[in-house]
Amino acid sequence: MNDIVYVKSLVDKARKALAYFESFDQKTVDAMIRDIAKFVFDNAAELAEMADKETGMGSTEYKTKKTWGKPVSYGQAWGEENLWALSQTMKKPE
């Protein structure tokens, strides 16, 4: 498969996924995003180690700290009320 065909297949998959997700109401989308953010937060160290191995750039420690900040960014995009709700489910490890 050449690059153009491969990219077109990815775009087609993305369009199908978008059509599927457009059928969800806002409450469902918020719950999904919250669950994804919580997963990222809870698995920050493992995800950082994987990223470090894949890219060979930076450090696992830095990437872990950076990843812990991502759910806060998502919360800011949702507004203060959602940020508070998210913060209640996530506790940064000591």
N, C-alpha and C positions, 0 to 999 in steps of 0.2 A: 504494500500500500504506500503510495507516495504521500508526501507531506500535505499537499492540497486536499487530497481525498480524506486524509486523517483529520485535518482541521475541520473540514465540512462535516464529517461524522460527529465530531465533538460539538459543533454548533447545533446540529440537529438534535443531539441528546439534550443539550442545554435548553433548547426551545421546548422540547417535550416536558422536561422537568419544570420549567417556568409555567407552562400551561397547567400542570398538575398542582403546583403550589398556589397558583392564582385562585384555585377553588376553595382554599382554606379561609376561614374568617380570621380577623385580627387576633382574637384571643388564642386561637390555635397556633398561629405564627409566633406570637409572643412566648407561648409555652415551649415551642420547639427551639426558639433562639435561646431561651433561658436554659433549657436542658443542654444544648450544645455548649454554651458558655460555661456552665457548671462542669461539664465533662472536661473541657480544656483546662479550667482552673484546677480541678482535682487531679489531673494527669499532667500538670505542667512540667514536672521534672522528666518524666518519660518522653513526652513530646519534644522537650528541649534537647534531650540526648539524641533522639532520632534525627532532629534537624541538624544538630552539630555533626553527627556522623555523615549525613547526606551531603552537607555543604562544605564541611571542613573549615568553616569560617566561624569566628566568634568563640564563645565558650558556653558550655552547658549551664553554668551558674548564671551568666548574664541572660541567656535565652529563657531560663526558668523565671527569673524576676520579670523579664519583659512579658512573658506569657501570663503571669499573674495579673498584670495590668490590663490585659485585653478585656476581660469581662466588665471592668469598670468603664472602658470605652464604649462597650455595647450599651451599658446602663445609661450613660450620658446621652446616647443617641435616642434612647427610649424616653428619657425624662426622669426627673427626680423620683417620682413614685415607683417606677419600675426599678431604678437603681437601688432604692431602699429594699424592695422585695428581693432582689437578687442578692444583696449583701447579707440578708438573713439566712440564706442557704449556703453561703461560702465563707469559710474561715481559713485564712492564710496559715499554712503550717509554720510552726515556730522554728 
